[in-house]
Amino acid sequence: MTQNEITFYVSSKNLIKFITFIKRHTTIRVEQIIDITAVDFPSRKQRFEILYQFLSVTYNQRFTVAVSVNEGTVINSVANLFSSASWYERETWDIFGIFFRNHPDLRRRLTDYGFKGHPLRKDFPVTGYLETFYNDFNKRIVHEKATFAQEYRRYTLSNNYALKLILYS
C-alpha cells in the first residue's frame, strides 16, 4: 500500500473473477480503469508483473491489481469489463509482448506493424535492430541494420574522470 492505495496480488487464472468482484461489490465499486502496464524482471521465473490500476469514484479510492506471469503466459482480456482497457492492453502487447486472450483488436499501437521485438523488455537492445534515415541518393526512407564503430564504445571510468576534470577546470 502506497499513500492509501491498495494493491491486490492475483493469479492470472483468477484475474477476471477478481476484477468482476471489485467492480460489482457494493463496498468497493470500481468504476474506472486508469491504466494497464507491466514491469519486466528478466531474472524472475514469473518475468512480467502486469499492473491494473483502478479508481472507485464513489469511495475516492485507487486500487492496483498485480498479476505475475512468465513470457509464454496468455492472460485474459478485461476489455469486456472496461472498454477503455482495450487501448491499454494493445499498448502492453506492443511494448512488452504480453498476449491478451479474447482481445477485440490486438495489434501494434506505438510501433510500426513490421517492427520486430518489444522495446520495453529488458533484453531488447538499447539501440534497436534497425537504423532509419532518409537517403538523398535514392530519394526515399531506408531501413538498415544498426552498426556502431568500436571507437565510440570505448568508455572507461578513467576517461569519464578526465572528461570531468576538463569540463570543471
Secondary structure, DSSP 8 states (H G I E B T S, - for coil): -BTTBEEEE--GGGHHHHHHHHHH-TTT---EEEEEEEEE-TTSSS-EEEEEEEEETTTTEEEEEEEEE-TT--EE--TTT-TTHHHHHHHHHHHH---EET-SS---SSS-TT--S-TTSTTS-TT-SEEEEEETTTTEEEEEE----GGGT---HHHHHHHHHHHH-
